[in-house]
Amino acid sequence: MKETAEKIMSTVGHYTEKRFSTIAGTLAYFFLMSLAPFIVWLTLLLGQVDLSRVLPDAVFGSVAPFLEYLNETAQSAAGGAGIILLITSLYSSTNFFYHLRRSGEIIYGTRAVKGGVKLRIISAALIILSILLLAVVAAAGVAFGRVLGIFMPAVPIAVFSFLFFAAVAFFTAVLLNLFACPYKLRFSEAVKGSALTTALWIAFAAGFAVYLKFGSPGKLYGAIASVIVFLLWCYFMMCCLVIGMIKNGSELTEKELKRRL
């Protein structure tokens, strides 16, 4: 029992030394800065998007009202978008990817930082790629649900839907880990941390749903409850991501990392 407690304390201390909460707070901030302009470009490239048909209630139901609000305002902005707005919104949408790589440089302790302009260009390309991948995943999810609805009852459909989005979350975590690492990280080397992130995301989503059911944040925060809930959701989701990144980094020795520069 004592050894288990010491191991837990040692693990917590390791992640605390890596400043996971500070890095997660930074990423949550820039994720929020990037989200609205991202939805603007999502609307421009794909047209009006009904998020309620794309996002699963089991994962995003708790923050759906705020996401729908952002979606409506972004679509209004996209309707009258000029060239200045398009350029600035694309630049703003790159903030998350840009600072994700910078956070990776901190976590892995490298001085071989990528140039700012080059990283911005790569981040902009990733925004476009993310929109296309989101469209493919959304279409696959809708088609998947309709096909299963023909042959299966509701409970197996819910199980398969959960497994589908868990797989999407896992591969999303892998891709984010590969991009964040300033070294040449192999897919297999990103699996452990990405699996940890996915497990934490699932546990957090379940725990957050329970909190919203019994915590009644609306009574505490009033009209801005949906905003507060969304901020908390973003922060803890980023904590899960950063913990996975640190896990991947701890699996590689400093000598091995230097060899890959």
Buried (B, 14 or more C-beta within 10 A) or exposed (E): EEEEEEEEEEEEEEBEEBBBBEBBBBBBBBBBBBBBBBBBBBBBBEEEBEBEEBBBEBBBBBBBBBBBEBBEEBBEBBEEBEEEBBEEBBBBBBBBBBBBBBBBBBBBEBEEEBEEEEBBEBBBEBBEEBBEBBBEBBEEBEEBBEEBEEEEEEEEBBEBBBEBBBEBBBBBBBBBBBBBBBBEBEEEBBBBBBBBBBBBBBEBBEEBBEBBEEEEBBEEEEEEBBBBBBBBBBBBBBBBBBBBBBBBBBBBEEEEBEEBE
